[in-house]
Amino acid sequence: MAANPRRADAVAGPVSIGRVMARLMSRAGYDRERSTAALESAWSAAVPEAIRSSRPGLVRRGVLEVFVSHSAHVQELGFHKQAIVSRLRELLPDAGVSDIRCRIRPDAGHGS
């Protein structure tokens, strides 16, 4: 019979408050909200003024999905892609951003 992992924690002794808080934040979705806000802030700092109306999406396998309102912004992001990725790596080293993929979304430049 396999041991119950939750039971193993109880037998091992008290759990640190940091671990309890991390579990709670993860379950409640607070960690996702905090990381989204950090990504939006870093994105605003990393992109040139001309394309600040773009919005970051999710990072999947190192690729940040970015929403832009016009195809001209896709081209502009292409010109600055390497500099933006480098800056995002500096600002958010734990995010693991290694590339950017753009998607056109008409409402991308109109707030959240």
OpenMM code with the backbone's topology and positions (N, CA, C; nanometers):
from openmm import Vec3, app, unit

residues = "MET ALA ALA ASN PRO ARG ARG ALA ASP ALA VAL ALA GLY PRO VAL SER ILE GLY ARG VAL MET ALA ARG LEU MET SER ARG ALA GLY TYR ASP ARG GLU ARG SER THR ALA ALA LEU GLU SER ALA TRP SER ALA ALA VAL PRO GLU ALA ILE ARG SER SER ARG PRO GLY LEU VAL ARG ARG GLY VAL LEU GLU VAL PHE VAL SER HIS SER ALA HIS VAL GLN GLU LEU GLY PHE HIS LYS GLN ALA ILE VAL SER ARG LEU ARG GLU LEU LEU PRO ASP ALA GLY VAL SER ASP ILE ARG CYS ARG ILE ARG PRO ASP ALA GLY HIS GLY SER".split()
positions = [
    Vec3(0.0844, -0.1173, 0.0000),
    Vec3(0.0000, 0.0000, 0.0000),
    Vec3(0.0895, 0.1245, 0.0000),
    Vec3(0.0584, 0.2213, -0.0892),
    Vec3(0.1377, 0.3434, -0.1001),
    Vec3(0.1017, 0.4385, 0.0139),
    Vec3(0.2028, 0.5081, 0.0610),
    Vec3(0.1814, 0.6032, 0.1698),
    Vec3(0.1144, 0.7288, 0.1161),
    Vec3(0.0310, 0.7873, 0.1963),
    Vec3(-0.0363, 0.9112, 0.1620),
    Vec3(0.0631, 1.0258, 0.1813),
    Vec3(0.0940, 1.1053, 0.0742),
    Vec3(0.1930, 1.2135, 0.0875),
    Vec3(0.1537, 1.3188, 0.1906),
    Vec3(0.0261, 1.3471, 0.2052),
    Vec3(-0.0161, 1.4449, 0.3054),
    Vec3(0.0089, 1.3900, 0.4450),
    Vec3(-0.0102, 1.2638, 0.4604),
    Vec3(0.0125, 1.1986, 0.5894),
    Vec3(0.1611, 1.2024, 0.6238),
    Vec3(0.2458, 1.1887, 0.5212),
    Vec3(0.3909, 1.1915, 0.5438),
    Vec3(0.4334, 1.3266, 0.6010),
    Vec3(0.3718, 1.4371, 0.5528),
    Vec3(0.4033, 1.5700, 0.6063),
    Vec3(0.3665, 1.5785, 0.7538),
    Vec3(0.2522, 1.5228, 0.7880),
    Vec3(0.2062, 1.5281, 0.9265),
    Vec3(0.2987, 1.4496, 1.0181),
    Vec3(0.3476, 1.3376, 0.9709),
    Vec3(0.4367, 1.2538, 1.0509),
    Vec3(0.5741, 1.3197, 1.0641),
    Vec3(0.6179, 1.3918, 0.9608),
    Vec3(0.7511, 1.4522, 0.9601),
    Vec3(0.7634, 1.5672, 1.0589),
    Vec3(0.6551, 1.6244, 1.1002),
    Vec3(0.6615, 1.7348, 1.1954),
    Vec3(0.5954, 1.8588, 1.1412),
    Vec3(0.6158, 1.9691, 1.2095),
    Vec3(0.5509, 2.0934, 1.1689),
    Vec3(0.6000, 2.1419, 1.0322),
    Vec3(0.5107, 2.2106, 0.9612),
    Vec3(0.5420, 2.2663, 0.8303),
    Vec3(0.5715, 2.4149, 0.8499),
    Vec3(0.6725, 2.4633, 0.7796),
    Vec3(0.7103, 2.6043, 0.7951),
    Vec3(0.5976, 2.6950, 0.7464),
    Vec3(0.5896, 2.8129, 0.8049),
    Vec3(0.4860, 2.9094, 0.7678),
    Vec3(0.5044, 2.9527, 0.6226),
    Vec3(0.6283, 2.9591, 0.5758),
    Vec3(0.6556, 2.9945, 0.4367),
    Vec3(0.5953, 2.8944, 0.3403),
    Vec3(0.6069, 2.7670, 0.3750),
    Vec3(0.5523, 2.6617, 0.2892),
    Vec3(0.3991, 2.6651, 0.2907),
    Vec3(0.3423, 2.6895, 0.4070),
    Vec3(0.1973, 2.6990, 0.4176),
    Vec3(0.1466, 2.8172, 0.3350),
    Vec3(0.2132, 2.9314, 0.3469),
    Vec3(0.1709, 3.0506, 0.2725),
    Vec3(0.1864, 3.0293, 0.1215),
    Vec3(0.2938, 2.9638, 0.0797),
    Vec3(0.3139, 2.9366, -0.0628),
    Vec3(0.2011, 2.8499, -0.1173),
    Vec3(0.1624, 2.7483, -0.0416),
    Vec3(0.0518, 2.6620, -0.0847),
    Vec3(-0.0792, 2.7411, -0.0918),
    Vec3(-0.1043, 2.8213, 0.0096),
    Vec3(-0.2266, 2.9008, 0.0137),
    Vec3(-0.2331, 2.9981, -0.1035),
    Vec3(-0.1236, 3.0678, -0.1286),
    Vec3(-0.1207, 3.1648, -0.2380),
    Vec3(-0.1387, 3.0958, -0.3726),
    Vec3(-0.0798, 2.9792, -0.3870),
    Vec3(-0.0934, 2.9045, -0.5115),
    Vec3(-0.2374, 2.8608, -0.5325),
    Vec3(-0.2981, 2.8082, -0.4304),
    Vec3(-0.4366, 2.7623, -0.4415),
    Vec3(-0.5332, 2.8767, -0.4671),
    Vec3(-0.5092, 2.9897, -0.4079),
    Vec3(-0.5991, 3.1046, -0.4219),
    Vec3(-0.5740, 3.1828, -0.5502),
    Vec3(-0.4636, 3.1563, -0.6187),
    Vec3(-0.4320, 3.2254, -0.7427),
    Vec3(-0.3571, 3.3559, -0.7248),
    Vec3(-0.3185, 3.3883, -0.6015),
    Vec3(-0.2484, 3.5147, -0.5771),
    Vec3(-0.1112, 3.5173, -0.6431),
    Vec3(-0.0436, 3.4027, -0.6480),
    Vec3(0.0878, 3.4008, -0.7102),
    Vec3(0.0782, 3.4311, -0.8591),
    Vec3(-0.0275, 3.3845, -0.9243),
    Vec3(-0.0471, 3.4116, -1.0665),
    Vec3(-0.0756, 3.5599, -1.0886),
    Vec3(-0.1589, 3.6189, -1.0040),
    Vec3(-0.1892, 3.7616, -1.0159),
    Vec3(-0.0642, 3.8460, -0.9960),
    Vec3(0.0163, 3.8090, -0.8971),
    Vec3(0.1385, 3.8836, -0.8686),
    Vec3(0.2371, 3.8710, -0.9847),
    Vec3(0.2507, 3.7523, -1.0424),
    Vec3(0.3442, 3.7351, -1.1527),
    Vec3(0.2944, 3.8064, -1.2778),
    Vec3(0.1629, 3.8123, -1.2984),
    Vec3(0.1070, 3.8847, -1.4122),
    Vec3(0.1351, 4.0341, -1.3986),
    Vec3(0.1169, 4.0877, -1.2802),
    Vec3(0.1450, 4.2301, -1.2567),
    Vec3(0.2931, 4.2597, -1.2766),
    Vec3(0.3786, 4.1708, -1.2314),
    Vec3(0.5237, 4.1899, -1.2481),
    Vec3(0.5607, 4.1859, -1.3958),
    Vec3(0.5003, 4.0950, -1.4715),
    Vec3(0.5275, 4.0846, -1.6147),
    Vec3(0.4811, 4.2095, -1.6875),
    Vec3(0.3629, 4.2598, -1.6533),
    Vec3(0.3127, 4.3816, -1.7171),
    Vec3(0.4021, 4.5009, -1.6876),
    Vec3(0.4500, 4.5100, -1.5651),
    Vec3(0.5396, 4.6188, -1.5276),
    Vec3(0.6731, 4.6084, -1.6019),
    Vec3(0.7284, 4.4888, -1.6074),
    Vec3(0.8556, 4.4682, -1.6774),
    Vec3(0.8388, 4.4943, -1.8271),
    Vec3(0.7267, 4.4524, -1.8828),
    Vec3(0.7005, 4.4750, -2.0251),
    Vec3(0.6982, 4.6245, -2.0549),
    Vec3(0.6300, 4.6996, -1.9714),
    Vec3(0.6219, 4.8445, -1.9899),
    Vec3(0.7607, 4.9089, -1.9852),
    Vec3(0.8466, 4.8560, -1.8997),
    Vec3(0.9822, 4.9105, -1.8885),
    Vec3(1.0729, 4.8656, -2.0025),
    Vec3(1.0430, 4.7531, -2.0650),
    Vec3(1.1330, 4.6951, -2.1646),
    Vec3(1.1056, 4.7389, -2.3080),
    Vec3(0.9809, 4.7755, -2.3379),
    Vec3(0.9474, 4.8081, -2.4773),
    Vec3(0.9626, 4.9565, -2.5060),
    Vec3(0.9953, 4.9895, -2.6305),
    Vec3(1.0042, 5.1308, -2.6698),
    Vec3(0.8676, 5.1983, -2.6618),
    Vec3(0.8685, 5.3278, -2.6482),
    Vec3(0.7458, 5.4073, -2.6340),
    Vec3(0.6466, 5.3818, -2.7476),
    Vec3(0.6955, 5.3638, -2.8683),
    Vec3(0.6093, 5.3476, -2.9852),
    Vec3(0.5200, 5.2236, -2.9778),
    Vec3(0.5594, 5.1247, -2.9001),
    Vec3(0.4786, 5.0017, -2.8929),
    Vec3(0.4347, 4.9685, -2.7506),
    Vec3(0.4247, 5.0689, -2.6656),
    Vec3(0.3788, 5.0461, -2.5282),
    Vec3(0.2325, 5.0056, -2.5206),
    Vec3(0.1583, 5.0262, -2.6277),
    Vec3(0.0180, 4.9867, -2.6262),
    Vec3(0.0012, 4.8354, -2.6395),
    Vec3(0.1093, 4.7644, -2.6623),
    Vec3(0.1035, 4.6185, -2.6674),
    Vec3(0.0884, 4.5641, -2.5257),
    Vec3(0.0391, 4.4398, -2.5147),
    Vec3(0.0181, 4.3794, -2.3828),
    Vec3(0.0795, 4.2403, -2.3775),
    Vec3(0.1487, 4.2096, -2.2690),
    Vec3(0.2036, 4.0744, -2.2552),
    Vec3(0.0947, 3.9760, -2.2154),
    Vec3(0.1106, 3.8536, -2.2605),
    Vec3(0.0187, 3.7466, -2.2233),
    Vec3(0.0915, 3.6488, -2.1315),
    Vec3(0.0839, 3.5224, -2.1636),
    Vec3(0.1467, 3.4179, -2.0831),
    Vec3(0.2817, 3.3780, -2.1393),
    Vec3(0.3663, 3.3266, -2.0516),
    Vec3(0.4940, 3.2694, -2.0931),
    Vec3(0.4759, 3.1188, -2.0925),
    Vec3(0.4949, 3.0579, -2.2081),
    Vec3(0.4843, 2.9118, -2.2202),
    Vec3(0.6104, 2.8606, -2.2868),
    Vec3(0.6796, 2.7736, -2.2161),
    Vec3(0.8042, 2.7154, -2.2677),
    Vec3(0.9028, 2.8229, -2.3114),
    Vec3(0.9060, 2.9309, -2.2357),
    Vec3(1.0017, 3.0383, -2.2629),
    Vec3(0.9559, 3.1410, -2.3640),
    Vec3(0.8399, 3.1196, -2.4255),
    Vec3(0.7903, 3.2123, -2.5277),
    Vec3(0.6800, 3.2990, -2.4681),
    Vec3(0.7033, 3.4288, -2.4703),
    Vec3(0.6051, 3.5256, -2.4217),
    Vec3(0.5116, 3.5617, -2.5360),
    Vec3(0.3835, 3.5407, -2.5143),
    Vec3(0.2838, 3.5798, -2.6124),
    Vec3(0.2506, 3.7269, -2.5876),
    Vec3(0.2556, 3.8063, -2.6932),
    Vec3(0.2307, 3.9496, -2.6825),
    Vec3(0.1160, 3.9860, -2.7754),
    Vec3(0.0232, 4.0647, -2.7235),
    Vec3(-0.0915, 4.1083, -2.8020),
    Vec3(-0.0691, 4.2520, -2.8481),
    Vec3(-0.0885, 4.2740, -2.9772),
    Vec3(-0.0751, 4.4072, -3.0366),
    Vec3(-0.2028, 4.4379, -3.1148),
    Vec3(-0.2294, 4.5661, -3.1364),
    Vec3(-0.3535, 4.6054, -3.2024),
    Vec3(-0.3409, 4.6203, -3.3531),
    Vec3(-0.2183, 4.6201, -3.4043),
    Vec3(-0.2003, 4.6462, -3.5476),
    Vec3(-0.0778, 4.5708, -3.5983),
    Vec3(-0.0826, 4.5292, -3.7239),
    Vec3(0.0288, 4.4531, -3.7812),
    Vec3(0.1584, 4.5346, -3.7874),
    Vec3(0.1470, 4.6663, -3.7931),
    Vec3(0.2682, 4.7497, -3.7916),
    Vec3(0.3433, 4.7326, -3.6600),
    Vec3(0.2698, 4.7095, -3.5502),
    Vec3(0.3343, 4.6881, -3.4210),
    Vec3(0.4072, 4.5541, -3.4168),
    Vec3(0.3564, 4.4563, -3.4892),
    Vec3(0.4256, 4.3268, -3.4988),
    Vec3(0.5619, 4.3485, -3.5623),
    Vec3(0.5645, 4.4255, -3.6694),
    Vec3(0.6905, 4.4538, -3.7377),
    Vec3(0.7850, 4.5340, -3.6479),
    Vec3(0.7319, 4.6326, -3.5789),
    Vec3(0.8131, 4.7146, -3.4879),
    Vec3(0.8723, 4.6288, -3.3756),
    Vec3(0.7914, 4.5388, -3.3204),
    Vec3(0.8421, 4.4479, -3.2163),
    Vec3(0.9525, 4.3594, -3.2711),
    Vec3(0.9399, 4.3187, -3.3965),
    Vec3(1.0439, 4.2368, -3.4594),
    Vec3(1.1778, 4.3076, -3.4620),
    Vec3(1.1763, 4.4378, -3.4844),
    Vec3(1.3009, 4.5154, -3.4872),
    Vec3(1.3677, 4.5220, -3.3499),
    Vec3(1.2880, 4.5225, -3.2447),
    Vec3(1.3388, 4.5392, -3.1089),
    Vec3(1.3394, 4.4097, -3.0269),
    Vec3(1.3064, 4.3001, -3.0898),
    Vec3(1.2849, 4.1740, -3.0197),
    Vec3(1.4009, 4.1325, -2.9285),
    Vec3(1.5201, 4.1293, -2.9800),
    Vec3(1.6346, 4.0837, -2.9001),
    Vec3(1.6608, 4.1744, -2.7805),
    Vec3(1.6499, 4.3044, -2.7999),
    Vec3(1.6715, 4.3981, -2.6891),
    Vec3(1.5627, 4.3818, -2.5830),
    Vec3(1.4397, 4.3611, -2.6272),
    Vec3(1.3290, 4.3432, -2.5327),
    Vec3(1.3466, 4.2152, -2.4529),
    Vec3(1.3802, 4.1066, -2.5223),
    Vec3(1.4014, 3.9785, -2.4534),
    Vec3(1.5150, 3.9907, -2.3522),
    Vec3(1.6234, 4.0551, -2.3901),
    Vec3(1.7358, 4.0742, -2.2971),
    Vec3(1.6943, 4.1537, -2.1746),
    Vec3(1.6190, 4.2585, -2.1958),
    Vec3(1.5740, 4.3427, -2.0841),
    Vec3(1.4776, 4.2660, -1.9930),
    Vec3(1.3882, 4.1876, -2.0524),
    Vec3(1.2956, 4.1071, -1.9720),
    Vec3(1.3720, 4.0036, -1.8887),
    Vec3(1.4784, 3.9478, -1.9449),
    Vec3(1.5603, 3.8524, -1.8688),
    Vec3(1.6251, 3.9199, -1.7481),
    Vec3(1.6652, 4.0458, -1.7647),
    Vec3(1.7237, 4.1205, -1.6530),
    Vec3(1.6182, 4.1497, -1.5462),
    Vec3(1.5005, 4.1953, -1.5909),
    Vec3(1.3955, 4.2366, -1.4981),
    Vec3(1.3243, 4.1193, -1.4324),
    Vec3(1.3076, 4.0090, -1.5061),
    Vec3(1.2346, 3.8918, -1.4558),
    Vec3(1.3137, 3.7634, -1.4842),
    Vec3(1.4232, 3.7441, -1.4152),
    Vec3(1.5061, 3.6262, -1.4444),
    Vec3(1.4335, 3.4931, -1.4230),
    Vec3(1.3392, 3.4885, -1.3311),
    Vec3(1.2670, 3.3636, -1.3037),
    Vec3(1.1577, 3.3321, -1.4064),
    Vec3(1.1213, 3.4289, -1.4891),
    Vec3(1.0149, 3.4066, -1.5873),
    Vec3(1.0619, 3.3175, -1.7023),
    Vec3(1.1913, 3.3183, -1.7305),
    Vec3(1.2459, 3.2316, -1.8354),
    Vec3(1.2092, 3.2720, -1.9764),
    Vec3(1.1904, 3.4008, -2.0006),
    Vec3(1.1541, 3.4472, -2.1345),
    Vec3(1.2747, 3.4353, -2.2273),
    Vec3(1.2557, 3.3609, -2.3376),
    Vec3(1.3639, 3.3452, -2.4341),
    Vec3(1.3221, 3.3889, -2.5739),
    Vec3(1.1934, 3.4149, -2.5933),
    Vec3(1.1438, 3.4567, -2.7241),
    Vec3(1.0104, 3.5285, -2.7055),
    Vec3(0.9673, 3.5954, -2.8118),
    Vec3(0.8398, 3.6664, -2.8120),
    Vec3(0.7616, 3.6234, -2.9351),
    Vec3(0.6332, 3.5995, -2.9166),
    Vec3(0.5442, 3.5681, -3.0288),
    Vec3(0.4287, 3.6674, -3.0234),
    Vec3(0.4052, 3.7340, -3.1349),
    Vec3(0.3005, 3.8367, -3.1392),
    Vec3(0.1706, 3.7824, -3.1960),
    Vec3(0.0620, 3.8355, -3.1425),
    Vec3(-0.0712, 3.8062, -3.1940),
    Vec3(-0.1471, 3.9376, -3.2047),
    Vec3(-0.2189, 3.9519, -3.3130),
    Vec3(-0.2977, 4.0729, -3.3330),
    Vec3(-0.4311, 4.0564, -3.2616),
    Vec3(-0.4623, 4.1574, -3.1820),
    Vec3(-0.5888, 4.1605, -3.1088),
    Vec3(-0.6326, 4.3067, -3.1072),
    Vec3(-0.7409, 4.3391, -3.1744),
    Vec3(-0.7817, 4.4789, -3.1908),
    Vec3(-0.7897, 4.5606, -3.0618),
    Vec3(-0.8246, 4.4988, -2.9507),
    Vec3(-0.8378, 4.5739, -2.8255),
    Vec3(-0.7095, 4.5735, -2.7421),
    Vec3(-0.5981, 4.5297, -2.7983),
    Vec3(-0.4733, 4.5175, -2.7214),
    Vec3(-0.4239, 4.6501, -2.6664),
    Vec3(-0.4493, 4.7578, -2.7320),
    Vec3(-0.3988, 4.8865, -2.6864),
    Vec3(-0.4934, 4.9618, -2.5956),
    Vec3(-0.6024, 4.8978, -2.5551),
    Vec3(-0.7055, 4.9676, -2.4763),
    Vec3(-0.7134, 4.9167, -2.3344),
    Vec3(-0.6063, 4.9331, -2.2559),
    Vec3(-0.6071, 4.8939, -2.1147),
    Vec3(-0.6307, 4.7465, -2.0950),
    Vec3(-0.6532, 4.7051, -1.9676),
    Vec3(-0.6680, 4.5634, -1.9366),
    Vec3(-0.8104, 4.5217, -1.9310),
] * unit.nanometer
topology = app.Topology()
chain = topology.addChain("A")
for resn in residues:
    res = topology.addResidue(resn, chain)
    for name in ("N", "CA", "C"):
        topology.addAtom(name, app.Element.getBySymbol(name[0]), res)
